Amino acid sequence: MFITFEGLDFSGKSTQVGLLADALSRSGAKTLVLRDPGGTAIGERIRAVLLDRELLDMSDFTELFLFSASRSQLVQEIIKPALHAGTIVVCDRFYDSTTAYQGWGRGLSLEAIKSINRVAADGLLPAITYFIDIPVSEIELRMKRQKAGADRMEMSGRAFYERAREGFLQLAKEEPRFEVIDGRMSIEEIRQKVWNRFEREMANQRKGV
Protein backbone atom coordinates (compact mmCIF):
# COMPACT_ATOMS: atom_id res chain seq x y z
CA MET A 1 0.00 0.00 0.00
CA PHE A 2 1.16 3.51 -0.83
CA ILE A 3 0.17 6.18 1.72
CA THR A 4 0.92 9.90 1.52
CA PHE A 5 0.68 12.77 3.98
CA GLU A 6 0.03 16.33 2.84
CA GLY A 7 -0.28 19.63 4.64
CA LEU A 8 1.00 23.16 4.79
CA ASP A 9 4.34 23.72 6.48
CA PHE A 10 4.22 23.33 10.28
CA SER A 11 0.95 21.38 10.07
CA GLY A 12 2.40 18.46 12.03
CA LYS A 13 2.19 15.98 9.15
CA SER A 14 5.77 14.76 9.55
CA THR A 15 5.04 13.84 13.17
CA GLN A 16 2.08 11.75 12.01
CA VAL A 17 4.18 10.10 9.30
CA GLY A 18 6.52 8.85 12.01
CA LEU A 19 3.71 7.72 14.32
CA LEU A 20 1.95 5.72 11.60
CA ALA A 21 5.19 4.13 10.44
CA ASP A 22 6.03 3.11 14.03
CA ALA A 23 2.57 1.58 14.51
CA LEU A 24 2.84 -0.35 11.25
CA SER A 25 6.30 -1.64 12.12
CA ARG A 26 5.13 -2.76 15.56
CA SER A 27 2.27 -4.64 13.90
CA GLY A 28 4.81 -6.59 11.87
CA ALA A 29 4.24 -4.85 8.54
CA LYS A 30 7.26 -4.19 6.35
CA THR A 31 7.26 -0.39 6.22
CA LEU A 32 9.30 2.27 4.43
CA VAL A 33 9.18 6.01 5.20
CA LEU A 34 10.18 8.52 2.52
CA ARG A 35 10.01 12.22 1.85
CA ASP A 36 9.29 14.13 -1.34
CA PRO A 37 11.34 15.90 -2.53
CA GLY A 38 14.24 13.72 -1.46
CA GLY A 39 14.52 10.06 -0.57
CA THR A 40 17.30 9.30 -3.05
CA ALA A 41 20.83 10.64 -3.51
CA ILE A 42 19.67 12.62 -6.56
CA GLY A 43 16.46 13.73 -4.87
CA GLU A 44 18.25 15.02 -1.78
CA ARG A 45 20.50 17.20 -3.93
CA ILE A 46 17.46 18.57 -5.74
CA ARG A 47 15.77 19.20 -2.37
CA ALA A 48 18.73 21.27 -1.21
CA VAL A 49 18.43 23.47 -4.30
CA LEU A 50 14.66 23.87 -3.90
CA LEU A 51 14.93 25.01 -0.27
CA ASP A 52 18.02 27.21 -0.67
CA ARG A 53 17.21 30.70 0.66
CA GLU A 54 19.77 32.22 -1.70
CA LEU A 55 17.91 31.06 -4.83
CA LEU A 56 14.95 33.43 -4.64
CA ASP A 57 15.16 34.16 -8.37
CA MET A 58 14.19 30.57 -9.27
CA SER A 59 11.38 30.64 -11.84
CA ASP A 60 8.08 28.96 -11.02
CA PHE A 61 8.51 26.52 -13.91
CA THR A 62 12.03 25.59 -12.78
CA GLU A 63 10.59 24.88 -9.33
CA LEU A 64 7.87 22.71 -10.84
CA PHE A 65 10.27 20.63 -12.90
CA LEU A 66 12.76 20.21 -10.06
CA PHE A 67 10.07 18.84 -7.74
CA SER A 68 8.89 16.53 -10.51
CA ALA A 69 12.41 15.33 -11.33
CA SER A 70 13.05 14.41 -7.71
CA ARG A 71 9.70 12.59 -7.58
CA SER A 72 10.38 10.63 -10.75
CA GLN A 73 13.67 9.37 -9.34
CA LEU A 74 12.00 8.44 -6.05
CA VAL A 75 9.23 6.48 -7.77
CA GLN A 76 11.53 4.55 -10.08
CA GLU A 77 14.40 3.92 -7.68
CA ILE A 78 12.59 3.33 -4.40
CA ILE A 79 8.78 3.37 -4.28
CA LYS A 80 7.79 0.97 -7.06
CA PRO A 81 10.39 -1.68 -6.14
CA ALA A 82 9.31 -1.45 -2.49
CA LEU A 83 5.62 -1.86 -3.36
CA HIS A 84 6.40 -4.84 -5.58
CA ALA A 85 8.21 -6.38 -2.59
CA GLY A 86 5.09 -6.07 -0.42
CA THR A 87 6.21 -3.05 1.59
CA ILE A 88 3.84 -0.38 2.90
CA VAL A 89 5.33 2.92 1.72
CA VAL A 90 4.54 6.06 3.73
CA CYS A 91 5.61 9.28 2.02
CA ASP A 92 5.83 12.78 3.50
CA ARG A 93 4.34 14.73 0.54
CA PHE A 94 3.80 13.60 -3.03
CA TYR A 95 2.36 15.16 -6.19
CA ASP A 96 -0.67 16.70 -4.48
CA SER A 97 1.79 19.20 -2.99
CA THR A 98 2.84 20.14 -6.51
CA THR A 99 -0.79 20.66 -7.55
CA ALA A 100 -1.50 22.81 -4.47
CA TYR A 101 1.77 24.74 -4.26
CA GLN A 102 2.81 25.20 -7.88
CA GLY A 103 -0.72 25.09 -9.35
CA TRP A 104 -2.89 26.93 -6.88
CA GLY A 105 -0.09 28.74 -5.05
CA ARG A 106 2.06 29.84 -8.00
CA GLY A 107 -0.78 30.00 -10.50
CA LEU A 108 0.66 27.57 -13.06
CA SER A 109 -1.68 25.62 -15.34
CA LEU A 110 -3.47 22.92 -13.37
CA GLU A 111 -3.96 20.83 -16.50
CA ALA A 112 -0.26 20.97 -17.32
CA ILE A 113 0.62 20.06 -13.73
CA LYS A 114 -1.72 17.07 -13.78
CA SER A 115 0.03 15.79 -16.90
CA ILE A 116 3.48 16.34 -15.41
CA ASN A 117 2.43 14.67 -12.16
CA ARG A 118 1.14 11.64 -14.03
CA VAL A 119 4.42 11.25 -15.95
CA ALA A 120 6.67 11.88 -12.92
CA ALA A 121 4.74 9.37 -10.79
CA ASP A 122 4.58 6.84 -13.65
CA GLY A 123 0.86 6.40 -13.00
CA LEU A 124 1.30 5.69 -9.27
CA LEU A 125 -1.71 6.67 -7.15
CA PRO A 126 -1.78 6.72 -3.32
CA ALA A 127 -4.31 4.47 -1.61
CA ILE A 128 -4.75 7.05 1.16
CA THR A 129 -3.75 10.70 1.30
CA TYR A 130 -4.00 12.35 4.71
CA PHE A 131 -4.31 16.13 4.57
CA ILE A 132 -3.47 17.66 7.96
CA ASP A 133 -5.30 20.97 7.65
CA ILE A 134 -4.44 24.11 9.60
CA PRO A 135 -5.30 27.77 8.94
CA VAL A 136 -2.47 29.96 7.69
CA SER A 137 -2.70 32.02 10.89
CA GLU A 138 -1.80 28.85 12.81
CA ILE A 139 1.29 28.37 10.62
CA GLU A 140 2.49 31.82 11.60
CA LEU A 141 1.95 31.12 15.31
CA ARG A 142 3.82 27.82 15.11
CA MET A 143 6.73 29.39 13.24
CA LYS A 144 7.06 32.04 15.96
CA ARG A 145 6.88 29.47 18.75
CA GLN A 146 9.55 27.32 17.12
CA LYS A 147 11.64 30.38 16.21
CA ALA A 148 12.16 28.65 12.89
CA GLY A 149 14.10 30.25 10.07
CA ALA A 150 12.07 30.03 6.87
CA ASP A 151 13.45 28.10 3.90
CA ARG A 152 12.91 29.32 0.31
CA MET A 153 9.45 27.76 0.04
CA GLU A 154 8.36 29.01 3.46
CA MET A 155 9.28 32.57 2.44
CA SER A 156 6.49 32.61 -0.17
CA GLY A 157 4.09 34.66 1.94
CA ARG A 158 0.62 34.44 3.46
CA ALA A 159 -1.37 34.83 0.22
CA PHE A 160 0.58 31.96 -1.35
CA TYR A 161 -0.24 29.67 1.57
CA GLU A 162 -3.91 30.67 1.50
CA ARG A 163 -4.10 29.69 -2.18
CA ALA A 164 -2.22 26.44 -1.55
CA ARG A 165 -4.57 25.51 1.29
CA GLU A 166 -7.55 26.19 -0.95
CA GLY A 167 -5.97 23.89 -3.52
CA PHE A 168 -5.57 21.05 -1.04
CA LEU A 169 -9.18 21.41 0.11
CA GLN A 170 -10.39 21.37 -3.49
CA LEU A 171 -8.39 18.21 -4.18
CA ALA A 172 -9.92 16.62 -1.09
CA LYS A 173 -13.41 17.29 -2.49
CA GLU A 174 -12.49 15.64 -5.79
CA GLU A 175 -10.48 12.65 -4.55
CA PRO A 176 -12.06 9.99 -2.25
CA ARG A 177 -8.57 8.85 -1.22
CA PHE A 178 -8.20 12.08 0.80
CA GLU A 179 -8.78 12.12 4.55
CA VAL A 180 -8.94 15.69 5.87
CA ILE A 181 -7.93 16.00 9.53
CA ASP A 182 -8.00 19.15 11.64
CA GLY A 183 -4.36 19.78 12.49
CA ARG A 184 -5.31 21.85 15.56
CA MET A 185 -6.35 18.72 17.42
CA SER A 186 -3.93 16.99 19.76
CA ILE A 187 -1.23 14.74 18.34
CA GLU A 188 -3.00 11.71 19.83
CA GLU A 189 -6.40 12.67 18.38
CA ILE A 190 -4.86 13.07 14.94
CA ARG A 191 -2.97 9.80 15.30
CA GLN A 192 -6.21 7.98 16.09
CA LYS A 193 -8.01 9.43 13.06
CA VAL A 194 -5.07 8.42 10.86
CA TRP A 195 -5.20 4.87 12.18
CA ASN A 196 -8.98 4.63 11.83
CA ARG A 197 -8.80 5.51 8.12
CA PHE A 198 -5.95 3.05 7.62
CA GLU A 199 -7.98 0.24 9.19
CA ARG A 200 -10.98 1.07 6.98
CA GLU A 201 -8.77 0.94 3.90
CA MET A 202 -7.32 -2.41 4.94
CA ALA A 203 -10.84 -3.78 5.51
CA ASN A 204 -11.90 -2.58 2.05
CA GLN A 205 -8.88 -4.20 0.44
CA ARG A 206 -9.67 -7.52 2.14
CA LYS A 207 -13.20 -7.28 0.77
CA GLY A 208 -11.86 -6.39 -2.66
CA VAL A 209 -13.57 -2.98 -2.66
C-alpha positions as CSV (number, residue, x, y, z in Angstrom):
1,M,0.0,0.0,0.0
2,F,1.2,3.5,-0.8
3,I,0.2,6.2,1.7
4,T,0.9,9.9,1.5
5,F,0.7,12.8,4.0
6,E,0.0,16.3,2.8
7,G,-0.3,19.6,4.6
8,L,1.0,23.2,4.8
9,D,4.3,23.7,6.5
10,F,4.2,23.3,10.3
11,S,1.0,21.4,10.1
12,G,2.4,18.5,12.0
13,K,2.2,16.0,9.2
14,S,5.8,14.8,9.6
15,T,5.0,13.8,13.2
16,Q,2.1,11.8,12.0
17,V,4.2,10.1,9.3
18,G,6.5,8.9,12.0
19,L,3.7,7.7,14.3
20,L,1.9,5.7,11.6
21,A,5.2,4.1,10.4
22,D,6.0,3.1,14.0
23,A,2.6,1.6,14.5
24,L,2.8,-0.3,11.3
25,S,6.3,-1.6,12.1
26,R,5.1,-2.8,15.6
27,S,2.3,-4.6,13.9
28,G,4.8,-6.6,11.9
29,A,4.2,-4.8,8.5
30,K,7.3,-4.2,6.3
31,T,7.3,-0.4,6.2
32,L,9.3,2.3,4.4
33,V,9.2,6.0,5.2
34,L,10.2,8.5,2.5
35,R,10.0,12.2,1.8
36,D,9.3,14.1,-1.3
37,P,11.3,15.9,-2.5
38,G,14.2,13.7,-1.5
39,G,14.5,10.1,-0.6
40,T,17.3,9.3,-3.0
41,A,20.8,10.6,-3.5
42,I,19.7,12.6,-6.6
43,G,16.5,13.7,-4.9
44,E,18.2,15.0,-1.8
45,R,20.5,17.2,-3.9
46,I,17.5,18.6,-5.7
47,R,15.8,19.2,-2.4
48,A,18.7,21.3,-1.2
49,V,18.4,23.5,-4.3
50,L,14.7,23.9,-3.9
51,L,14.9,25.0,-0.3
52,D,18.0,27.2,-0.7
53,R,17.2,30.7,0.7
54,E,19.8,32.2,-1.7
55,L,17.9,31.1,-4.8
56,L,14.9,33.4,-4.6
57,D,15.2,34.2,-8.4
58,M,14.2,30.6,-9.3
59,S,11.4,30.6,-11.8
60,D,8.1,29.0,-11.0
61,F,8.5,26.5,-13.9
62,T,12.0,25.6,-12.8
63,E,10.6,24.9,-9.3
64,L,7.9,22.7,-10.8
65,F,10.3,20.6,-12.9
66,L,12.8,20.2,-10.1
67,F,10.1,18.8,-7.7
68,S,8.9,16.5,-10.5
69,A,12.4,15.3,-11.3
70,S,13.0,14.4,-7.7
71,R,9.7,12.6,-7.6
72,S,10.4,10.6,-10.7
73,Q,13.7,9.4,-9.3
74,L,12.0,8.4,-6.1
75,V,9.2,6.5,-7.8
76,Q,11.5,4.6,-10.1
77,E,14.4,3.9,-7.7
78,I,12.6,3.3,-4.4
79,I,8.8,3.4,-4.3
80,K,7.8,1.0,-7.1
81,P,10.4,-1.7,-6.1
82,A,9.3,-1.5,-2.5
83,L,5.6,-1.9,-3.4
84,H,6.4,-4.8,-5.6
85,A,8.2,-6.4,-2.6
86,G,5.1,-6.1,-0.4
87,T,6.2,-3.1,1.6
88,I,3.8,-0.4,2.9
89,V,5.3,2.9,1.7
90,V,4.5,6.1,3.7
91,C,5.6,9.3,2.0
92,D,5.8,12.8,3.5
93,R,4.3,14.7,0.5
94,F,3.8,13.6,-3.0
95,Y,2.4,15.2,-6.2
96,D,-0.7,16.7,-4.5
97,S,1.8,19.2,-3.0
98,T,2.8,20.1,-6.5
99,T,-0.8,20.7,-7.5
100,A,-1.5,22.8,-4.5
101,Y,1.8,24.7,-4.3
102,Q,2.8,25.2,-7.9
103,G,-0.7,25.1,-9.4
104,W,-2.9,26.9,-6.9
105,G,-0.1,28.7,-5.1
106,R,2.1,29.8,-8.0
107,G,-0.8,30.0,-10.5
108,L,0.7,27.6,-13.1
109,S,-1.7,25.6,-15.3
110,L,-3.5,22.9,-13.4
111,E,-4.0,20.8,-16.5
112,A,-0.3,21.0,-17.3
113,I,0.6,20.1,-13.7
114,K,-1.7,17.1,-13.8
115,S,0.0,15.8,-16.9
116,I,3.5,16.3,-15.4
117,N,2.4,14.7,-12.2
118,R,1.1,11.6,-14.0
119,V,4.4,11.3,-15.9
120,A,6.7,11.9,-12.9
121,A,4.7,9.4,-10.8
122,D,4.6,6.8,-13.7
123,G,0.9,6.4,-13.0
124,L,1.3,5.7,-9.3
125,L,-1.7,6.7,-7.1
126,P,-1.8,6.7,-3.3
127,A,-4.3,4.5,-1.6
128,I,-4.7,7.1,1.2
129,T,-3.8,10.7,1.3
130,Y,-4.0,12.3,4.7
131,F,-4.3,16.1,4.6
132,I,-3.5,17.7,8.0
133,D,-5.3,21.0,7.7
134,I,-4.4,24.1,9.6
135,P,-5.3,27.8,8.9
136,V,-2.5,30.0,7.7
137,S,-2.7,32.0,10.9
138,E,-1.8,28.8,12.8
139,I,1.3,28.4,10.6
140,E,2.5,31.8,11.6
141,L,2.0,31.1,15.3
142,R,3.8,27.8,15.1
143,M,6.7,29.4,13.2
144,K,7.1,32.0,16.0
145,R,6.9,29.5,18.8
146,Q,9.5,27.3,17.1
147,K,11.6,30.4,16.2
148,A,12.2,28.6,12.9
149,G,14.1,30.3,10.1
150,A,12.1,30.0,6.9
151,D,13.5,28.1,3.9
152,R,12.9,29.3,0.3
153,M,9.4,27.8,0.0
154,E,8.4,29.0,3.5
155,M,9.3,32.6,2.4
156,S,6.5,32.6,-0.2
157,G,4.1,34.7,1.9
158,R,0.6,34.4,3.5
159,A,-1.4,34.8,0.2
160,F,0.6,32.0,-1.3
161,Y,-0.2,29.7,1.6
162,E,-3.9,30.7,1.5
163,R,-4.1,29.7,-2.2
164,A,-2.2,26.4,-1.6
165,R,-4.6,25.5,1.3
166,E,-7.5,26.2,-1.0
167,G,-6.0,23.9,-3.5
168,F,-5.6,21.0,-1.0
169,L,-9.2,21.4,0.1
170,Q,-10.4,21.4,-3.5
171,L,-8.4,18.2,-4.2
172,A,-9.9,16.6,-1.1
173,K,-13.4,17.3,-2.5
174,E,-12.5,15.6,-5.8
175,E,-10.5,12.6,-4.5
176,P,-12.1,10.0,-2.3
177,R,-8.6,8.9,-1.2
178,F,-8.2,12.1,0.8
179,E,-8.8,12.1,4.6
180,V,-8.9,15.7,5.9
181,I,-7.9,16.0,9.5
182,D,-8.0,19.2,11.6
183,G,-4.4,19.8,12.5
184,R,-5.3,21.8,15.6
185,M,-6.3,18.7,17.4
186,S,-3.9,17.0,19.8
187,I,-1.2,14.7,18.3
188,E,-3.0,11.7,19.8
189,E,-6.4,12.7,18.4
190,I,-4.9,13.1,14.9
191,R,-3.0,9.8,15.3
192,Q,-6.2,8.0,16.1
193,K,-8.0,9.4,13.1
194,V,-5.1,8.4,10.9
195,W,-5.2,4.9,12.2
196,N,-9.0,4.6,11.8
197,R,-8.8,5.5,8.1
198,F,-5.9,3.1,7.6
199,E,-8.0,0.2,9.2
200,R,-11.0,1.1,7.0
201,E,-8.8,0.9,3.9
202,M,-7.3,-2.4,4.9
203,A,-10.8,-3.8,5.5
204,N,-11.9,-2.6,2.1
205,Q,-8.9,-4.2,0.4
206,R,-9.7,-7.5,2.1
207,K,-13.2,-7.3,0.8
208,G,-11.9,-6.4,-2.7
209,V,-13.6,-3.0,-2.7
